């Protein structure tokens, strides 16, 4: 396992591993924790954007072997070292393995977004200090109809580059 800042070499390694095709927002992270098997990256997780959004992916053949937990723990530890106040992420509420992983690290839902009838995401949050706790309380405003309407309108009106800088997603 190693902690790296994003560089052209890391981007190429992620591309060769196939992880970049599955999760392109890895290259927008401020840093990555990567796990390798042989010469190939088999898992990566990082934090990026103004909202410190966590991204985590493990190659399918290596899932359910605690690699996700190792990556997430390392990202949380590195985020604390770097002075982050919180970590934000989203998850499929029907993916029980991911829900268990996030719950274990106390990354708990603050609100839920239904993009379409068949696509729902929990927005989850982990506070790392007092400032983070305050921000977490602010996020609960999106648990209301008015707050959710404001969020959806903001997302629709924001330009793609702004969206990427805030959430690390294209």
C-alpha positions in Angstrom: 0.0 0.0 0.0 1.2 3.5 -0.8 -0.1 7.0 -0.6 0.4 9.1 -3.7 -0.4 12.5 -5.1 -2.0 12.4 -8.6 0.6 12.5 -11.4 0.7 11.4 -15.0 2.5 8.2 -14.0 -0.2 7.3 -11.4 -2.9 8.1 -14.0 -1.2 5.7 -16.5 -1.0 3.0 -13.8 -4.7 3.4 -13.0 -5.5 3.2 -16.7 -3.4 0.0 -17.1 -5.2 -1.6 -14.1 -8.6 -0.9 -15.6 -9.7 1.1 -12.5 -9.8 4.4 -14.3 -12.3 3.1 -16.8 -14.6 2.1 -14.0 -14.1 5.2 -11.9 -12.7 8.2 -13.8 -13.0 10.6 -10.9 -10.0 9.0 -9.3 -7.7 11.4 -11.2 -9.5 14.4 -9.6 -8.6 13.4 -6.0 -6.1 15.4 -4.0 -4.3 12.1 -3.0 -4.8 8.4 -3.5 -4.2 5.4 -1.3 -3.4 2.5 -3.7 -3.0 -1.2 -3.1 -1.1 -3.3 -5.7 -0.8 -6.9 -6.5 2.3 -7.6 -8.5 2.7 -4.6 -10.8 -1.0 -3.9 -11.0 -3.1 -1.5 -8.9 -6.0 -3.6 -7.6 -7.7 -0.9 -5.4 -7.6 2.8 -4.9 -9.3 5.4 -2.7 -8.9 9.1 -2.3 -10.4 12.4 -1.4 -11.0 15.3 -3.7 -13.0 18.5 -4.4 -14.1 21.3 -2.2 -16.5 18.9 -0.4 -13.7 16.3 0.3 -15.6 13.6 -1.6 -14.3 10.0 -1.1 -13.9 7.7 -4.0 -13.1 4.0 -3.5 -12.8 1.1 -5.9 -11.4 -2.4 -5.8 -11.1 -4.7 -8.8 -13.9 -7.2 -8.9 -11.8 -10.3 -8.3 -10.3 -8.8 -5.2 -13.6 -7.6 -3.6 -14.8 -9.0 -0.2 -11.2 -9.5 1.0 -11.1 -6.4 3.3 -9.2 -4.3 0.8 -11.9 -1.7 0.8 -11.7 -1.4 4.6 -7.9 -1.1 4.4 -8.2 1.6 1.8 -10.9 3.6 3.6 -9.1 3.4 7.0 -5.9 4.7 5.3 -7.8 7.5 3.6 -9.4 8.6 6.9 -6.0 8.6 8.6 -4.3 10.5 5.8 -7.2 13.0 5.7 -6.7 13.7 9.4 -3.0 14.2 8.8 -3.7 16.6 6.0 -6.1 18.6 8.1 -9.4 17.8 6.5 -12.4 18.5 8.6 -14.8 16.0 7.1 -15.2 13.4 4.4 -18.3 13.2 2.2 -19.3 10.3 -0.1 -22.3 8.7 -1.8 -23.3 5.1 -1.9 -26.0 2.8 -3.3 -28.2 2.1 -0.3 -28.9 -1.4 -1.7 -25.2 -2.4 -1.7 -25.1 -4.1 1.7 -21.3 -4.6 1.6 -20.7 -0.9 1.1 -23.3 0.1 3.7 -21.6 -2.2 6.2 -18.2 -0.8 5.4 -19.3 2.8 5.7 -21.2 2.1 8.9 -18.2 0.4 10.4 -16.2 3.7 10.0 -19.2 5.7 11.1 -19.7 7.3 7.7 -23.5 7.7 8.1 -26.2 9.0 5.8 -27.2 12.7 6.1 -29.7 12.7 3.2 -30.8 10.7 0.2 -31.0 11.7 -3.4 -33.3 10.1 -6.0 -31.9 10.9 -9.4 -34.5 8.8 -11.1 -37.0 6.2 -10.0 -34.5 3.3 -10.1 -31.4 5.3 -9.0 -31.0 6.4 -5.4 -27.9 7.5 -3.6 -27.2 8.0 0.1 -25.0 11.0 0.8 -22.8 10.0 3.8 -20.6 12.0 6.0 -17.8 11.6 8.5 -16.7 14.4 10.7 -13.0 14.6 11.6 -13.0 17.6 13.9 -15.3 20.3 15.4 -15.4 22.2 12.1 -16.5 19.0 10.4 -19.3 18.5 13.0 -20.7 21.9 12.3 -20.6 21.3 8.5 -22.4 18.0 9.0 -25.2 19.7 10.9 -25.5 22.1 7.9 -25.9 19.2 5.5 -29.0 18.1 7.3 -30.8 21.0 5.6 -30.9 18.9 2.4 -33.1 16.4 4.3 -36.0 18.8 3.7 -38.0 19.4 0.5 -36.8 23.0 0.2 -33.2 21.9 0.8 -33.4 19.1 -1.7 -35.0 21.4 -4.3 -32.2 23.9 -3.8 -29.5 21.2 -4.2 -31.0 19.9 -7.4 -31.4 23.4 -8.8 -27.8 24.2 -7.9 -26.5 21.0 -9.6 -28.5 21.6 -12.7 -27.3 25.3 -13.0 -23.7 24.6 -12.2 -21.3 24.3 -15.0 -19.5 20.9 -15.5 -16.2 22.3 -14.4 -17.7 23.7 -11.2 -19.4 20.4 -10.5 -16.1 18.6 -10.9 -14.2 21.0 -8.6 -16.8 20.6 -5.9 -17.6 16.9 -6.1 -14.8 15.4 -8.2 -17.4 14.0 -10.6 -17.8 14.9 -14.3 
